Amino acid sequence: MSNASTCRAVSYECAHCKLISHGKPTETVVIHGQELSMCCLGCVYAAEMLVGLYYSDLYTRTP
Ligand SMILES: [Zn+2]
């Protein structure tokens, strides 16, 4: 008997701590015009603080 999964797993990667979480993003924050998914308010605050301190394109930079 096949147990086909009809439930599409929705997951996202936290833009700050890179944690993969299932479901919809708990928090979203727009930085430099980009909507970023964050797993928790702690990551939102940390990201906003980093952007405020350095005002750099930390999250748009490709390694
Ligand atoms: Zn996070």
N, CA, C, O and the ligand as a Tripos MOL2 file, in Angstrom:
@<TRIPOS>MOLECULE
protein
  253   251    64     0     0
PROTEIN
NO_CHARGES

@<TRIPOS>ATOM
      1 N           0.8560   -1.2020    0.0000 N.3       1 MET1
      2 CA          0.0000    0.0000    0.0000 C.3       1 MET1
      3 C           0.8870    1.2470    0.0000 C.2       1 MET1
      4 O           1.7640    1.4080    0.8490 O.2       1 MET1
      5 N           0.6410    2.0950   -0.9470 N.am      2 SER2
      6 CA          1.4520    3.3060   -1.0190 C.3       2 SER2
      7 C           0.8970    4.3840   -0.1000 C.2       2 SER2
      8 O          -0.3100    4.6060   -0.0060 O.2       2 SER2
      9 N           1.8040    5.0190    0.5510 N.am      3 ASN3
     10 CA          1.3960    6.0660    1.4790 C.3       3 ASN3
     11 C           1.8700    7.4070    0.9190 C.2       3 ASN3
     12 O           2.8140    8.0160    1.4230 O.2       3 ASN3
     13 N           1.1890    7.8430   -0.1310 N.am      4 ALA4
     14 CA          1.5890    9.0740   -0.7990 C.3       4 ALA4
     15 C           1.3140   10.2830    0.0850 C.2       4 ALA4
     16 O           0.2190   10.4640    0.6180 O.2       4 ALA4
     17 N           2.3310   11.0870    0.2160 N.am      5 SER5
     18 CA          2.1660   12.2740    1.0410 C.3       5 SER5
     19 C           1.5950   13.4160    0.2000 C.2       5 SER5
     20 O           2.2260   13.9060   -0.7370 O.2       5 SER5
     21 N           0.3930   13.8150    0.5640 N.am      6 THR6
     22 CA         -0.2260   14.9250   -0.1560 C.3       6 THR6
     23 C           0.0680   16.2520    0.5240 C.2       6 THR6
     24 O          -0.2230   17.3260   -0.0020 O.2       6 THR6
     25 N           0.6530   16.1420    1.7050 N.am      7 CYS7
     26 CA          0.9670   17.3600    2.4530 C.3       7 CYS7
     27 C           2.3030   17.9110    1.9680 C.2       7 CYS7
     28 O           3.3460   17.2770    2.1270 O.2       7 CYS7
     29 N           2.2570   19.0870    1.3830 N.am      8 ARG8
     30 CA          3.5000   19.7140    0.9260 C.3       8 ARG8
     31 C           4.2010   20.3540    2.1210 C.2       8 ARG8
     32 O           3.6550   21.2230    2.8000 O.2       8 ARG8
     33 N           5.4090   19.9020    2.3510 N.am      9 ALA9
     34 CA          6.1670   20.4460    3.4640 C.3       9 ALA9
     35 C           6.6970   21.8320    3.1060 C.2       9 ALA9
     36 O           7.4180   22.0150    2.1250 O.2       9 ALA9
     37 N           6.3250   22.7670    3.9090 N.am     10 VAL10
     38 CA          6.8230   24.1170    3.7140 C.3      10 VAL10
     39 C           7.9460   24.3720    4.7180 C.2      10 VAL10
     40 O           7.7720   24.2150    5.9270 O.2      10 VAL10
     41 N           9.0760   24.7610    4.1980 N.am     11 SER11
     42 CA         10.1780   25.0440    5.1080 C.3      11 SER11
     43 C          10.9000   26.3020    4.6460 C.2      11 SER11
     44 O          10.7710   26.7180    3.4950 O.2      11 SER11
     45 N          11.6390   26.8840    5.5300 N.am     12 TYR12
     46 CA         12.3870   28.0890    5.1980 C.3      12 TYR12
     47 C          13.6750   28.0980    6.0080 C.2      12 TYR12
     48 O          13.8050   27.4070    7.0190 O.2      12 TYR12
     49 N          14.6090   28.8890    5.5400 N.am     13 GLU13
     50 CA         15.8690   29.0370    6.2630 C.3      13 GLU13
     51 C          15.9200   30.4190    6.8990 C.2      13 GLU13
     52 O          15.7310   31.4330    6.2280 O.2      13 GLU13
     53 N          16.1730   30.4450    8.1750 N.am     14 CYS14
     54 CA         16.2910   31.7210    8.8700 C.3      14 CYS14
     55 C          17.4660   32.5070    8.2740 C.2      14 CYS14
     56 O          18.5770   31.9910    8.1560 O.2      14 CYS14
     57 N          17.2020   33.7420    7.9080 N.am     15 ALA15
     58 CA         18.2290   34.5470    7.2540 C.3      15 ALA15
     59 C          19.3610   34.9100    8.2030 C.2      15 ALA15
     60 O          20.4430   35.3020    7.7660 O.2      15 ALA15
     61 N          19.1130   34.7810    9.4910 N.am     16 HIS16
     62 CA         20.1510   35.1670   10.4500 C.3      16 HIS16
     63 C          20.9460   33.9650   10.9510 C.2      16 HIS16
     64 O          22.1700   33.9390   10.8230 O.2      16 HIS16
     65 N          20.2640   32.9700   11.5190 N.am     17 CYS17
     66 CA         20.9870   31.8600   12.1320 C.3      17 CYS17
     67 C          21.0520   30.6310   11.2260 C.2      17 CYS17
     68 O          21.6590   29.6200   11.5790 O.2      17 CYS17
     69 N          20.4140   30.7300   10.0430 N.am     18 LYS18
     70 CA         20.4690   29.6720    9.0290 C.3      18 LYS18
     71 C          19.7910   28.3770    9.4700 C.2      18 LYS18
     72 O          20.0170   27.3170    8.8850 O.2      18 LYS18
     73 N          18.9750   28.4710   10.4880 N.am     19 LEU19
     74 CA         18.2450   27.3060   10.9590 C.3      19 LEU19
     75 C          17.1080   26.9940    9.9860 C.2      19 LEU19
     76 O          16.3500   27.8810    9.5950 O.2      19 LEU19
     77 N          17.0030   25.7260    9.6050 N.am     20 ILE20
     78 CA         15.9080   25.3100    8.7460 C.3      20 ILE20
     79 C          14.7010   24.9710    9.6090 C.2      20 ILE20
     80 O          14.7650   24.0950   10.4720 O.2      20 ILE20
     81 N          13.6200   25.6620    9.3700 N.am     21 SER21
     82 CA         12.4180   25.4180   10.1410 C.3      21 SER21
     83 C          11.2850   25.0480    9.2040 C.2      21 SER21
     84 O          11.2540   25.4640    8.0460 O.2      21 SER21
     85 N          10.3660   24.2700    9.7160 N.am     22 HIS22
     86 CA          9.2090   23.8850    8.9270 C.3      22 HIS22
     87 C           8.0550   24.8430    9.2030 C.2      22 HIS22
     88 O           7.9430   25.4290   10.2790 O.2      22 HIS22
     89 N           7.2160   24.9770    8.2050 N.am     23 GLY23
     90 CA          6.0870   25.8760    8.3300 C.3      23 GLY23
     91 C           6.4080   27.2390    7.7570 C.2      23 GLY23
     92 O           7.4290   27.4410    7.0990 O.2      23 GLY23
     93 N           5.5120   28.1620    8.0240 N.am     24 LYS24
     94 CA          5.7340   29.5210    7.5340 C.3      24 LYS24
     95 C           6.6540   30.2660    8.5000 C.2      24 LYS24
     96 O           6.6690   29.9830    9.6980 O.2      24 LYS24
     97 N           7.4170   31.2160    7.9680 N.am     25 PRO25
     98 CA          8.3150   31.9860    8.8190 C.3      25 PRO25
     99 C           7.5740   32.6670    9.9600 C.2      25 PRO25
    100 O           6.5130   33.2580    9.7630 O.2      25 PRO25
    101 N           8.1390   32.5780   11.1390 N.am     26 THR26
    102 CA          7.5260   33.2130   12.3000 C.3      26 THR26
    103 C           7.5970   34.7230   12.1800 C.2      26 THR26
    104 O           6.6450   35.4350   12.5000 O.2      26 THR26
    105 N           8.7290   35.1920   11.7180 N.am     27 GLU27
    106 CA          8.9300   36.6270   11.5820 C.3      27 GLU27
    107 C           9.5210   36.9210   10.2090 C.2      27 GLU27
    108 O          10.3120   36.1440    9.6760 O.2      27 GLU27
    109 N           9.1260   38.0450    9.6570 N.am     28 THR28
    110 CA          9.7670   38.5000    8.4360 C.3      28 THR28
    111 C          10.1980   39.9450    8.6370 C.2      28 THR28
    112 O           9.4970   40.7400    9.2630 O.2      28 THR28
    113 N          11.3390   40.2590    8.1050 N.am     29 VAL29
    114 CA         11.8420   41.6150    8.2300 C.3      29 VAL29
    115 C          12.3890   42.0420    6.8680 C.2      29 VAL29
    116 O          13.0160   41.2470    6.1680 O.2      29 VAL29
    117 N          12.1500   43.2870    6.5030 N.am     30 VAL30
    118 CA         12.6250   43.7840    5.2220 C.3      30 VAL30
    119 C          13.9000   44.5810    5.4390 C.2      30 VAL30
    120 O          13.9060   45.6140    6.1090 O.2      30 VAL30
    121 N          14.9750   44.0780    4.8580 N.am     31 ILE31
    122 CA         16.2680   44.7490    4.9600 C.3      31 ILE31
    123 C          16.7930   44.9870    3.5600 C.2      31 ILE31
    124 O          16.9230   44.0570    2.7640 O.2      31 ILE31
    125 N          17.0930   46.2410    3.2680 N.am     32 HIS32
    126 CA         17.5770   46.6160    1.9420 C.3      32 HIS32
    127 C          16.6220   46.1380    0.8480 C.2      32 HIS32
    128 O          17.0550   45.6800   -0.2100 O.2      32 HIS32
    129 N          15.3260   46.2490    1.1140 N.am     33 GLY33
    130 CA         14.3400   45.9050    0.1090 C.3      33 GLY33
    131 C          14.1080   44.4210   -0.0630 C.2      33 GLY33
    132 O          13.3160   44.0030   -0.9070 O.2      33 GLY33
    133 N          14.7970   43.6230    0.7350 N.am     34 GLN34
    134 CA         14.6180   42.1820    0.6450 C.3      34 GLN34
    135 C          13.8330   41.6850    1.8420 C.2      34 GLN34
    136 O          14.1360   42.0270    2.9860 O.2      34 GLN34
    137 N          12.8200   40.8750    1.5690 N.am     35 GLU35
    138 CA         12.0580   40.3030    2.6640 C.3      35 GLU35
    139 C          12.7550   39.0460    3.1490 C.2      35 GLU35
    140 O          12.8890   38.0710    2.4100 O.2      35 GLU35
    141 N          13.1970   39.0780    4.3960 N.am     36 LEU36
    142 CA         13.9600   37.9660    4.9390 C.3      36 LEU36
    143 C          13.1210   37.2270    5.9740 C.2      36 LEU36
    144 O          12.3730   37.8390    6.7370 O.2      36 LEU36
    145 N          13.2540   35.9240    5.9880 N.am     37 SER37
    146 CA         12.5290   35.0930    6.9380 C.3      37 SER37
    147 C          13.3910   34.8630    8.1710 C.2      37 SER37
    148 O          14.5630   34.5010    8.0680 O.2      37 SER37
    149 N          12.8040   35.0730    9.3150 N.am     38 MET38
    150 CA         13.5140   34.8510   10.5740 C.3      38 MET38
    151 C          12.7240   33.8700   11.4300 C.2      38 MET38
    152 O          11.4950   33.8250   11.3740 O.2      38 MET38
    153 N          13.4500   33.0830   12.2250 N.am     39 CYS39
    154 CA         12.7900   32.0380   13.0010 C.3      39 CYS39
    155 C          12.2090   32.5780   14.2990 C.2      39 CYS39
    156 O          11.2760   31.9980   14.8540 O.2      39 CYS39
    157 N          12.7560   33.6800   14.7810 N.am     40 CYS40
    158 CA         12.2770   34.1920   16.0660 C.3      40 CYS40
    159 C          12.6160   35.6730   16.1670 C.2      40 CYS40
    160 O          13.3830   36.2110   15.3680 O.2      40 CYS40
    161 N          12.0270   36.3170   17.1680 N.am     41 LEU41
    162 CA         12.2660   37.7430   17.3590 C.3      41 LEU41
    163 C          13.7220   38.0330   17.6970 C.2      41 LEU41
    164 O          14.2400   39.1000   17.3700 O.2      41 LEU41
    165 N          14.3760   37.0880   18.3470 N.am     42 GLY42
    166 CA         15.7790   37.2740   18.6830 C.3      42 GLY42
    167 C          16.6230   37.4840   17.4430 C.2      42 GLY42
    168 O          17.5180   38.3300   17.4200 O.2      42 GLY42
    169 N          16.3270   36.7010   16.4030 N.am     43 CYS43
    170 CA         17.0610   36.8420   15.1540 C.3      43 CYS43
    171 C          16.7080   38.1550   14.4680 C.2      43 CYS43
    172 O          17.5700   38.7780   13.8480 O.2      43 CYS43
    173 N          15.4560   38.5800   14.5720 N.am     44 VAL44
    174 CA         15.0500   39.8580   13.9800 C.3      44 VAL44
    175 C          15.8220   40.9960   14.6330 C.2      44 VAL44
    176 O          16.3620   41.8640   13.9480 O.2      44 VAL44
    177 N          15.8710   40.9880   15.9550 N.am     45 TYR45
    178 CA         16.5650   42.0480   16.6790 C.3      45 TYR45
    179 C          18.0550   42.0290   16.3610 C.2      45 TYR45
    180 O          18.6710   43.0750   16.1560 O.2      45 TYR45
    181 N          18.6250   40.8290   16.3200 N.am     46 ALA46
    182 CA         20.0490   40.7060   16.0340 C.3      46 ALA46
    183 C          20.3570   41.2210   14.6340 C.2      46 ALA46
    184 O          21.3460   41.9240   14.4260 O.2      46 ALA46
    185 N          19.5080   40.8670   13.6780 N.am     47 ALA47
    186 CA         19.7290   41.2920   12.3010 C.3      47 ALA47
    187 C          19.5960   42.8040   12.1720 C.2      47 ALA47
    188 O          20.4020   43.4540   11.5060 O.2      47 ALA47
    189 N          18.5700   43.3550   12.8170 N.am     48 GLU48
    190 CA         18.3700   44.8020   12.7430 C.3      48 GLU48
    191 C          19.5050   45.5380   13.4260 C.2      48 GLU48
    192 O          19.9210   46.6070   12.9780 O.2      48 GLU48
    193 N          20.0080   44.9610   14.5170 N.am     49 MET49
    194 CA         21.1210   45.5810   15.2210 C.3      49 MET49
    195 C          22.3770   45.5700   14.3540 C.2      49 MET49
    196 O          23.1030   46.5610   14.2810 O.2      49 MET49
    197 N          22.6230   44.4320   13.6980 N.am     50 LEU50
    198 CA         23.8010   44.3240   12.8410 C.3      50 LEU50
    199 C          23.7160   45.3080   11.6830 C.2      50 LEU50
    200 O          24.6980   45.9650   11.3370 O.2      50 LEU50
    201 N          22.5390   45.4000   11.0930 N.am     51 VAL51
    202 CA         22.3610   46.3260    9.9720 C.3      51 VAL51
    203 C          22.5420   47.7620   10.4490 C.2      51 VAL51
    204 O          23.1460   48.5910    9.7690 O.2      51 VAL51
    205 N          21.9980   48.0360   11.6460 N.am     52 GLY52
    206 CA         22.1100   49.3830   12.1840 C.3      52 GLY52
    207 C          23.5430   49.7450   12.5210 C.2      52 GLY52
    208 O          23.9620   50.8850   12.3220 O.2      52 GLY52
    209 N          24.2960   48.7830   13.0300 N.am     53 LEU53
    210 CA         25.6720   49.0420   13.4330 C.3      53 LEU53
    211 C          26.5820   49.2680   12.2290 C.2      53 LEU53
    212 O          27.3700   50.2130   12.1920 O.2      53 LEU53
    213 N          26.4570   48.4100   11.2810 N.am     54 TYR54
    214 CA         27.4100   48.4400   10.1750 C.3      54 TYR54
    215 C          26.8140   49.0100    8.9010 C.2      54 TYR54
    216 O          27.5260   49.4730    8.0100 O.2      54 TYR54
    217 N          25.4820   48.9640    8.8360 N.am     55 TYR55
    218 CA         24.7720   49.4050    7.6430 C.3      55 TYR55
    219 C          25.4290   48.8400    6.3880 C.2      55 TYR55
    220 O          25.6990   49.5420    5.4140 O.2      55 TYR55
    221 N          25.6690   47.5530    6.4650 N.am     56 SER56
    222 CA         26.3280   46.8810    5.3470 C.3      56 SER56
    223 C          25.3470   45.9500    4.6540 C.2      56 SER56
    224 O          24.2500   45.7040    5.1550 O.2      56 SER56
    225 N          25.7370   45.4490    3.5290 N.am     57 ASP57
    226 CA         24.9030   44.4810    2.8350 C.3      57 ASP57
    227 C          25.3040   43.0710    3.2740 C.2      57 ASP57
    228 O          25.6370   42.2040    2.4660 O.2      57 ASP57
    229 N          25.2560   42.8910    4.5760 N.am     58 LEU58
    230 CA         25.6800   41.6280    5.1810 C.3      58 LEU58
    231 C          24.8930   40.4470    4.6130 C.2      58 LEU58
    232 O          25.4420   39.3770    4.3530 O.2      58 LEU58
    233 N          23.5790   40.6760    4.4280 N.am     59 TYR59
    234 CA         22.7410   39.5580    4.0410 C.3      59 TYR59
    235 C          22.5620   39.4390    2.5280 C.2      59 TYR59
    236 O          22.0450   38.4360    2.0370 O.2      59 TYR59
    237 N          22.9810   40.4440    1.8090 N.am     60 THR60
    238 CA         22.8400   40.3750    0.3560 C.3      60 THR60
    239 C          24.1440   39.9510   -0.2980 C.2      60 THR60
    240 O          24.1930   39.6430   -1.4890 O.2      60 THR60
    241 N          25.1980   39.9410    0.5090 N.am     61 ARG61
    242 CA         26.5080   39.5730   -0.0230 C.3      61 ARG61
    243 C          26.5790   38.0750   -0.2440 C.2      61 ARG61
    244 O          26.1540   37.2870    0.6010 O.2      61 ARG61
    245 N          27.1200   37.6960   -1.3820 N.am     62 THR62
    246 CA         27.2740   36.2750   -1.6530 C.3      62 THR62
    247 C          28.7080   35.8560   -1.3190 C.2      62 THR62
    248 O          29.6650   36.4930   -1.7580 O.2      62 THR62
    249 N          28.8430   34.8120   -0.5620 N.am     63 PRO63
    250 CA         30.1650   34.3670   -0.1220 C.3      63 PRO63
    251 C          31.0240   33.8400   -1.2700 C.2      63 PRO63
    252 O          32.1640   33.4300   -1.0500 O.2      63 PRO63
    253 ZN         17.0280   32.3610   13.4550 Zn       64 ZN64
@<TRIPOS>BOND
     1     1     2 1
     2     2     3 1
     3     3     4 2
     4     3     5 am
     5     5     6 1
     6     6     7 1
     7     7     8 2
     8     7     9 am
     9     9    10 1
    10    10    11 1
    11    11    12 2
    12    11    13 am
    13    13    14 1
    14    14    15 1
    15    15    16 2
    16    15    17 am
    17    17    18 1
    18    18    19 1
    19    19    20 2
    20    19    21 am
    21    21    22 1
    22    22    23 1
    23    23    24 2
    24    23    25 am
    25    25    26 1
    26    26    27 1
    27    27    28 2
    28    27    29 am
    29    29    30 1
    30    30    31 1
    31    31    32 2
    32    31    33 am
    33    33    34 1
    34    34    35 1
    35    35    36 2
    36    35    37 am
    37    37    38 1
    38    38    39 1
    39    39    40 2
    40    39    41 am
    41    41    42 1
    42    42    43 1
    43    43    44 2
    44    43    45 am
    45    45    46 1
    46    46    47 1
    47    47    48 2
    48    47    49 am
    49    49    50 1
    50    50    51 1
    51    51    52 2
    52    51    53 am
    53    53    54 1
    54    54    55 1
    55    55    56 2
    56    55    57 am
    57    57    58 1
    58    58    59 1
    59    59    60 2
    60    59    61 am
    61    61    62 1
    62    62    63 1
    63    63    64 2
    64    63    65 am
    65    65    66 1
    66    66    67 1
    67    67    68 2
    68    67    69 am
    69    69    70 1
    70    70    71 1
    71    71    72 2
    72    71    73 am
    73    73    74 1
    74    74    75 1
    75    75    76 2
    76    75    77 am
    77    77    78 1
    78    78    79 1
    79    79    80 2
    80    79    81 am
    81    81    82 1
    82    82    83 1
    83    83    84 2
    84    83    85 am
    85    85    86 1
    86    86    87 1
    87    87    88 2
    88    87    89 am
    89    89    90 1
    90    90    91 1
    91    91    92 2
    92    91    93 am
    93    93    94 1
    94    94    95 1
    95    95    96 2
    96    95    97 am
    97    97    98 1
    98    98    99 1
    99    99   100 2
   100    99   101 am
   101   101   102 1
   102   102   103 1
   103   103   104 2
   104   103   105 am
   105   105   106 1
   106   106   107 1
   107   107   108 2
   108   107   109 am
   109   109   110 1
   110   110   111 1
   111   111   112 2
   112   111   113 am
   113   113   114 1
   114   114   115 1
   115   115   116 2
   116   115   117 am
   117   117   118 1
   118   118   119 1
   119   119   120 2
   120   119   121 am
   121   121   122 1
   122   122   123 1
   123   123   124 2
   124   123   125 am
   125   125   126 1
   126   126   127 1
   127   127   128 2
   128   127   129 am
   129   129   130 1
   130   130   131 1
   131   131   132 2
   132   131   133 am
   133   133   134 1
   134   134   135 1
   135   135   136 2
   136   135   137 am
   137   137   138 1
   138   138   139 1
   139   139   140 2
   140   139   141 am
   141   141   142 1
   142   142   143 1
   143   143   144 2
   144   143   145 am
   145   145   146 1
   146   146   147 1
   147   147   148 2
   148   147   149 am
   149   149   150 1
   150   150   151 1
   151   151   152 2
   152   151   153 am
   153   153   154 1
   154   154   155 1
   155   155   156 2
   156   155   157 am
   157   157   158 1
   158   158   159 1
   159   159   160 2
   160   159   161 am
   161   161   162 1
   162   162   163 1
   163   163   164 2
   164   163   165 am
   165   165   166 1
   166   166   167 1
   167   167   168 2
   168   167   169 am
   169   169   170 1
   170   170   171 1
   171   171   172 2
   172   171   173 am
   173   173   174 1
   174   174   175 1
   175   175   176 2
   176   175   177 am
   177   177   178 1
   178   178   179 1
   179   179   180 2
   180   179   181 am
   181   181   182 1
   182   182   183 1
   183   183   184 2
   184   183   185 am
   185   185   186 1
   186   186   187 1
   187   187   188 2
   188   187   189 am
   189   189   190 1
   190   190   191 1
   191   191   192 2
   192   191   193 am
   193   193   194 1
   194   194   195 1
   195   195   196 2
   196   195   197 am
   197   197   198 1
   198   198   199 1
   199   199   200 2
   200   199   201 am
   201   201   202 1
   202   202   203 1
   203   203   204 2
   204   203   205 am
   205   205   206 1
   206   206   207 1
   207   207   208 2
   208   207   209 am
   209   209   210 1
   210   210   211 1
   211   211   212 2
   212   211   213 am
   213   213   214 1
   214   214   215 1
   215   215   216 2
   216   215   217 am
   217   217   218 1
   218   218   219 1
   219   219   220 2
   220   219   221 am
   221   221   222 1
   222   222   223 1
   223   223   224 2
   224   223   225 am
   225   225   226 1
   226   226   227 1
   227   227   228 2
   228   227   229 am
   229   229   230 1
   230   230   231 1
   231   231   232 2
   232   231   233 am
   233   233   234 1
   234   234   235 1
   235   235   236 2
   236   235   237 am
   237   237   238 1
   238   238   239 1
   239   239   240 2
   240   239   241 am
   241   241   242 1
   242   242   243 1
   243   243   244 2
   244   243   245 am
   245   245   246 1
   246   246   247 1
   247   247   248 2
   248   247   249 am
   249   249   250 1
   250   250   251 1
   251   251   252 2
@<TRIPOS>SUBSTRUCTURE
     1 MET1         2 RESIDUE 1 A MET
     2 SER2         6 RESIDUE 1 A SER
     3 ASN3        10 RESIDUE 1 A ASN
     4 ALA4        14 RESIDUE 1 A ALA
     5 SER5        18 RESIDUE 1 A SER
     6 THR6        22 RESIDUE 1 A THR
     7 CYS7        26 RESIDUE 1 A CYS
     8 ARG8        30 RESIDUE 1 A ARG
     9 ALA9        34 RESIDUE 1 A ALA
    10 VAL10       38 RESIDUE 1 A VAL
    11 SER11       42 RESIDUE 1 A SER
    12 TYR12       46 RESIDUE 1 A TYR
    13 GLU13       50 RESIDUE 1 A GLU
    14 CYS14       54 RESIDUE 1 A CYS
    15 ALA15       58 RESIDUE 1 A ALA
    16 HIS16       62 RESIDUE 1 A HIS
    17 CYS17       66 RESIDUE 1 A CYS
    18 LYS18       70 RESIDUE 1 A LYS
    19 LEU19       74 RESIDUE 1 A LEU
    20 ILE20       78 RESIDUE 1 A ILE
    21 SER21       82 RESIDUE 1 A SER
    22 HIS22       86 RESIDUE 1 A HIS
    23 GLY23       90 RESIDUE 1 A GLY
    24 LYS24       94 RESIDUE 1 A LYS
    25 PRO25       98 RESIDUE 1 A PRO
    26 THR26      102 RESIDUE 1 A THR
    27 GLU27      106 RESIDUE 1 A GLU
    28 THR28      110 RESIDUE 1 A THR
    29 VAL29      114 RESIDUE 1 A VAL
    30 VAL30      118 RESIDUE 1 A VAL
    31 ILE31      122 RESIDUE 1 A ILE
    32 HIS32      126 RESIDUE 1 A HIS
    33 GLY33      130 RESIDUE 1 A GLY
    34 GLN34      134 RESIDUE 1 A GLN
    35 GLU35      138 RESIDUE 1 A GLU
    36 LEU36      142 RESIDUE 1 A LEU
    37 SER37      146 RESIDUE 1 A SER
    38 MET38      150 RESIDUE 1 A MET
    39 CYS39      154 RESIDUE 1 A CYS
    40 CYS40      158 RESIDUE 1 A CYS
    41 LEU41      162 RESIDUE 1 A LEU
    42 GLY42      166 RESIDUE 1 A GLY
    43 CYS43      170 RESIDUE 1 A CYS
    44 VAL44      174 RESIDUE 1 A VAL
    45 TYR45      178 RESIDUE 1 A TYR
    46 ALA46      182 RESIDUE 1 A ALA
    47 ALA47      186 RESIDUE 1 A ALA
    48 GLU48      190 RESIDUE 1 A GLU
    49 MET49      194 RESIDUE 1 A MET
    50 LEU50      198 RESIDUE 1 A LEU
    51 VAL51      202 RESIDUE 1 A VAL
    52 GLY52      206 RESIDUE 1 A GLY
    53 LEU53      210 RESIDUE 1 A LEU
    54 TYR54      214 RESIDUE 1 A TYR
    55 TYR55      218 RESIDUE 1 A TYR
    56 SER56      222 RESIDUE 1 A SER
    57 ASP57      226 RESIDUE 1 A ASP
    58 LEU58      230 RESIDUE 1 A LEU
    59 TYR59      234 RESIDUE 1 A TYR
    60 THR60      238 RESIDUE 1 A THR
    61 ARG61      242 RESIDUE 1 A ARG
    62 THR62      246 RESIDUE 1 A THR
    63 PRO63      250 RESIDUE 1 A PRO
    64 ZN64       253 GROUP 0 **** ****
